[in-house]
Structure formats: C-alpha cells, structure tokens
Amino acid sequence: MPFYSTITINVIPDKTYKVSAPAGVDVYYSGIKIFGAGANTVFIANETTSFVVESVSATSGAVTVTELFTNLYEAYDGVGGTWVYHTDMDKWVGKYSFRPEWMNMVANRLVTFKNGKPYIHNGTFNTFYGQAYDSAIAGVHNDAGNTVKVYTNVAVEGEIPGRMHFRTEIPNVQSSDLVANEFSVREGVNYSDILRDRLSPNASGTYEQKLMKGDKIRGEVCKFTYFLSQPTTRKNLKFLSITFSGSSGQTV
C-alpha cells in the first residue's frame, strides 16, 4: 500500500509557487499533481493550504514550497536576473532563470561561474548547473485598442503548454488558468476555451469551482503566460492566438 500524509503549508491565493520534494514522492494540491513524474512543479495558489504527499515506500526529506517572486508580466521585479540582448534586433528579448556569480566569453563560448566553479553553456537544453528549469513566454493581448473585450478561446500551434495563465487588470483584476489536458487538437492546432475568473466575487465555491461558474474574463488588455515544465529538449511555438468579442456591458 502507498504511504499517504497530509501537510499544511501557508500559501497566499493568486501567488505563484514552486514545490520540491524527495525523489519517489508525489505531491498533490487541490487534487492536481504538482510534483512527481509528469507534474508541473509550478502552481498558482488558491485558498487551499493542504498538500497530499504520496510515496510507494517510506522516505525521508522535506517538501518545500517556495514563492516565485519573479513577475513575468513586468520587466523590473526587484530581483536580479540574467537578461538577454539580441544584437541583430538591437533590443532586450528575454531573461533566463539561472543566476551566475560571474560570466564571460572564452573564444566563442559563454562561460559562467557558480559556487566558484566554471561552466560552459553547451549542454542539455534549459539545464543550468545540473538543474532543469521551467520555461515561460509572457505577453499582452491588446487588439482593438482600449475597448473592453471578453476573452473566449486560445489557440496554440506548437507544444501544448503545461499550464497557461490569463490576467486582466482594467476594469477589474481577474485571473484564470488552463492545464495541458484542457486543450484539444483540431487540424494540428491546440485549442481551448478560456475558463472563467477564479477570483470572481459573484460566484460561490472554491477557486477551481469559480473557473467554471465565475465571471467571464474581460478587460481592455489580457496578460498571458505560456508555461513549459522543465523542457530539456528543443520545443517549438509557431503562434499563439487569443479570440475575443466586444463586451456588451451586460453582467454574464
């Protein structure tokens, strides 16, 4: 019989966290596997503070939940990082998760230093200093000017994301999420409806229940983040499209 235990860890709703646990352990939050084989280790908290830990045999070690302070929607988040400048495009194009102590070019190779040791960046994709990181693309959908829009669907040609997050701030702060199994393939493109506002004050129930019966996501612009869980091979994303309709001004 598997070993089960329930632990309580204080988390703040709508904050993003990353979980780690000993090898051979599966961790579940709100019924969703967040650590273990095939799991996305990053999750957005709801009001739940209980985590279910499962293992096939007795094990030792800590389950750690760490708040991710990096704000993928803002360039400056008050936390140092590694930024990428594209010389041909003459602009900053993104940022990496790894934080070396120093870096330099040796001939045509990038060399960084961590814990006093040099590393050449020519190994497994998305893996730095022996650790695979999650990848994310954040953007803003701002078609049709500053009119209020109802966001209805998302289409992804490329890798199915492990998770997508959607957020509006004007006229109201709203938040919604999708996971991989909510996408369906149609003619080679991955589609999903955008679920409803899990912060909705106009619906009762848990955050997960509000995703099904809360207010529709609407606003002047929609911020979105496309997550891949620790990819160690090359991934492709050709396009990402969000469908919307004009808001009628009615309560939905």
C-alpha positions as CSV (number, residue, x, y, z in Angstrom):
1,M,0.0,0.0,0.0
2,P,1.3,3.5,-0.8
3,F,2.2,5.8,2.1
4,Y,0.0,9.0,2.4
5,S,0.2,12.0,4.6
6,T,-1.4,15.5,4.6
7,I,0.7,18.6,5.4
8,T,-0.4,22.2,5.8
9,I,1.7,25.0,4.2
10,N,0.6,28.6,4.3
11,V,0.2,29.9,0.7
12,I,-1.2,33.2,-0.5
13,P,-4.0,33.0,-3.1
14,D,-3.1,34.1,-6.6
15,K,0.6,33.9,-5.8
16,T,2.9,31.6,-7.9
17,Y,4.9,28.9,-6.1
18,K,7.3,26.1,-6.9
19,V,7.3,22.8,-5.0
20,S,10.2,20.4,-4.4
21,A,10.2,17.0,-2.6
22,P,12.4,13.9,-2.3
23,A,12.7,11.5,-5.2
24,G,10.0,8.9,-5.4
25,V,7.4,11.3,-3.8
26,D,4.3,12.6,-5.5
27,V,2.7,15.8,-4.1
28,Y,-0.9,16.9,-4.8
29,Y,-2.6,20.3,-4.4
30,S,-6.3,20.8,-4.9
31,G,-6.4,17.4,-6.4
32,I,-3.8,18.3,-9.0
33,K,-0.4,16.6,-9.1
34,I,2.3,19.3,-8.7
35,F,5.4,17.1,-8.0
36,G,6.4,13.8,-9.4
37,A,6.6,12.2,-12.8
38,G,4.9,14.3,-15.4
39,A,3.9,17.1,-13.0
40,N,4.3,20.8,-13.5
41,T,6.2,21.9,-10.3
42,V,4.9,25.4,-10.6
43,F,1.4,26.2,-9.4
44,I,-0.8,29.2,-8.6
45,A,-2.3,29.0,-5.1
46,N,-5.9,29.2,-4.2
47,E,-7.4,29.2,-0.7
48,T,-6.3,25.6,-0.1
49,T,-3.4,25.1,2.4
50,S,-3.3,21.3,2.5
51,F,-0.9,19.2,0.4
52,V,-1.2,15.4,0.0
53,V,2.1,13.6,-0.1
54,E,2.2,10.1,-1.5
55,S,5.1,7.6,-1.9
56,V,5.3,3.9,-2.6
57,S,7.6,3.4,0.3
58,A,8.7,5.2,3.5
59,T,11.0,8.1,2.7
60,S,12.7,11.0,4.4
61,G,13.3,14.6,3.4
62,A,11.4,17.9,3.2
63,V,8.6,19.1,1.0
64,T,9.4,22.7,0.2
65,V,7.0,25.3,-1.3
66,T,8.8,28.4,-2.5
67,E,7.1,31.6,-3.6
68,L,8.3,32.7,-7.0
69,F,8.9,36.5,-6.8
70,T,9.7,36.9,-10.4
71,N,6.8,38.8,-12.1
72,L,6.7,37.6,-15.7
73,Y,4.4,40.5,-16.7
74,E,6.9,43.2,-15.6
75,A,10.4,43.9,-16.8
76,Y,11.6,45.1,-13.4
77,D,10.6,42.9,-10.4
78,G,13.2,43.9,-7.8
79,V,15.0,40.6,-8.1
80,G,18.3,40.2,-10.0
81,G,18.5,38.0,-13.1
82,T,20.2,37.2,-16.3
83,W,18.9,39.2,-19.3
84,V,19.4,38.6,-23.0
85,Y,20.2,41.3,-25.5
86,H,19.8,40.4,-29.2
87,T,22.5,42.4,-31.2
88,D,20.8,41.9,-34.6
89,M,17.4,43.1,-33.3
90,D,19.0,45.7,-31.1
91,K,16.8,45.1,-28.2
92,W,16.3,43.1,-25.0
93,V,14.5,39.9,-25.8
94,G,14.1,37.9,-22.6
95,K,15.6,36.7,-19.4
96,Y,16.9,33.4,-18.0
97,S,16.2,31.7,-14.7
98,F,19.9,31.0,-13.8
99,R,21.9,33.5,-11.8
100,P,25.7,33.0,-12.1
101,E,28.2,34.7,-9.9
102,W,30.1,35.9,-13.0
103,M,30.1,35.3,-16.7
104,N,32.5,35.9,-19.6
105,M,33.2,34.8,-23.2
106,V,36.1,32.5,-23.8
107,A,36.7,32.4,-27.5
108,N,33.2,31.8,-28.8
109,R,31.8,30.0,-25.7
110,L,29.9,31.5,-22.8
111,V,31.4,30.6,-19.5
112,T,29.7,31.3,-16.2
113,F,30.8,30.7,-12.6
114,K,28.7,29.1,-9.8
115,N,30.0,28.3,-6.4
116,G,33.4,29.2,-7.7
117,K,33.3,26.7,-10.5
118,P,33.3,27.4,-14.2
119,Y,30.6,26.1,-16.5
120,I,30.4,26.0,-20.3
121,H,26.9,26.6,-21.6
122,N,26.7,23.9,-24.3
123,G,24.9,21.1,-22.5
124,T,21.3,19.9,-22.2
125,F,18.6,22.4,-23.2
126,N,17.2,24.6,-20.4
127,T,19.5,22.9,-17.8
128,F,21.9,25.0,-15.8
129,Y,24.3,23.8,-13.1
130,G,22.6,20.4,-13.2
131,Q,19.1,21.7,-12.7
132,A,16.3,21.8,-15.3
133,Y,14.2,25.0,-15.2
134,D,10.6,25.7,-16.3
135,S,10.3,27.9,-19.4
136,A,7.7,30.6,-19.9
137,I,6.7,33.2,-22.5
138,A,4.7,36.1,-21.2
139,G,2.8,38.6,-23.4
140,V,-0.1,41.1,-23.7
141,H,-3.1,40.8,-26.0
142,N,-4.1,44.4,-26.8
143,D,-6.0,44.2,-30.0
144,A,-9.0,46.6,-30.6
145,G,-7.4,49.4,-28.5
146,N,-8.7,50.2,-25.0
147,T,-12.2,48.8,-25.6
148,V,-13.4,46.2,-23.1
149,K,-13.3,42.7,-24.6
150,V,-14.5,39.3,-23.5
151,Y,-11.7,36.7,-24.0
152,T,-13.1,33.4,-25.1
153,N,-10.6,31.0,-26.7
154,V,-6.9,30.4,-27.1
155,A,-5.1,28.6,-30.0
156,V,-1.6,27.3,-29.8
157,E,0.3,25.9,-32.8
158,G,3.3,24.2,-31.2
159,E,3.9,22.4,-27.9
160,I,0.9,22.1,-25.6
161,P,1.7,24.2,-22.6
162,G,1.9,22.5,-19.2
163,R,-0.1,25.5,-18.0
164,M,-1.4,28.9,-19.2
165,H,-2.3,31.8,-17.0
166,F,-4.5,34.8,-18.0
167,R,-4.9,38.0,-16.2
168,T,-6.8,41.3,-16.7
169,E,-6.5,44.4,-14.5
170,I,-8.7,47.0,-16.1
171,P,-11.6,47.5,-15.3
172,N,-11.2,44.6,-12.7
173,V,-8.4,42.2,-11.6
174,Q,-9.3,38.7,-12.9
175,S,-7.3,35.5,-13.1
176,S,-7.8,32.3,-15.0
177,D,-5.7,29.1,-15.7
178,L,-5.6,26.2,-18.1
179,V,-3.6,23.0,-17.9
180,A,-2.5,20.7,-20.7
181,N,-5.4,18.2,-20.6
182,E,-7.9,21.1,-21.2
183,F,-6.5,21.6,-24.8
184,S,-7.9,19.6,-27.8
185,V,-6.2,19.2,-31.2
186,R,-8.1,20.4,-34.3
187,E,-6.3,20.2,-37.6
188,G,-2.9,20.3,-35.9
189,V,-3.6,23.3,-33.7
190,N,-4.3,23.0,-29.9
191,Y,-7.4,24.8,-28.8
192,S,-9.1,25.5,-25.5
193,D,-11.8,27.7,-24.1
194,I,-10.5,30.3,-21.7
195,L,-12.0,29.4,-18.3
196,R,-13.7,32.0,-16.0
197,D,-12.4,34.3,-13.3
198,R,-11.3,32.3,-10.3
199,L,-11.3,35.5,-8.2
200,S,-14.9,36.2,-9.0
201,P,-16.9,37.8,-6.2
202,N,-20.1,37.0,-8.0
203,A,-19.8,33.2,-7.6
204,S,-19.5,30.9,-4.6
205,G,-17.3,27.9,-4.1
206,T,-13.6,27.2,-4.4
207,Y,-11.2,28.8,-6.8
208,E,-11.4,25.7,-9.0
209,Q,-15.2,25.8,-9.0
210,K,-15.2,29.5,-9.9
211,L,-13.1,28.6,-13.0
212,M,-16.3,27.0,-14.3
213,K,-19.0,29.4,-13.0
214,G,-17.4,32.7,-12.2
215,D,-17.4,35.8,-14.4
216,K,-16.0,35.7,-17.9
217,I,-12.5,37.1,-18.4
218,R,-12.9,40.6,-19.7
219,G,-10.8,43.7,-19.9
220,E,-9.0,46.3,-22.0
221,V,-6.0,44.0,-22.3
222,C,-5.3,40.4,-21.4
223,K,-1.9,39.4,-19.9
224,F,-1.0,35.8,-20.6
225,T,1.8,33.4,-19.7
226,Y,2.6,30.1,-21.5
227,F,4.5,27.6,-19.3
228,L,6.5,24.5,-20.2
229,S,7.6,22.3,-17.3
230,Q,11.4,21.8,-17.3
231,P,11.9,21.1,-21.0
232,T,15.2,19.5,-21.7
233,T,14.8,19.1,-25.5
234,R,14.1,21.8,-28.1
235,K,10.5,23.0,-28.2
236,N,8.6,24.9,-30.9
237,L,5.9,27.5,-30.7
238,K,4.8,28.9,-34.1
239,F,1.9,31.1,-33.0
240,L,-0.4,31.8,-30.1
241,S,-3.8,33.4,-30.8
242,I,-6.4,34.6,-28.4
243,T,-10.0,35.1,-29.6
244,F,-12.3,37.7,-28.1
245,S,-15.6,39.5,-28.7
246,G,-16.7,43.0,-27.8
247,S,-18.2,43.4,-24.3
248,S,-21.9,44.2,-24.4
249,G,-21.7,45.8,-20.9
250,Q,-24.0,43.2,-19.5
251,T,-23.4,41.0,-16.4
252,V,-22.6,37.5,-17.5
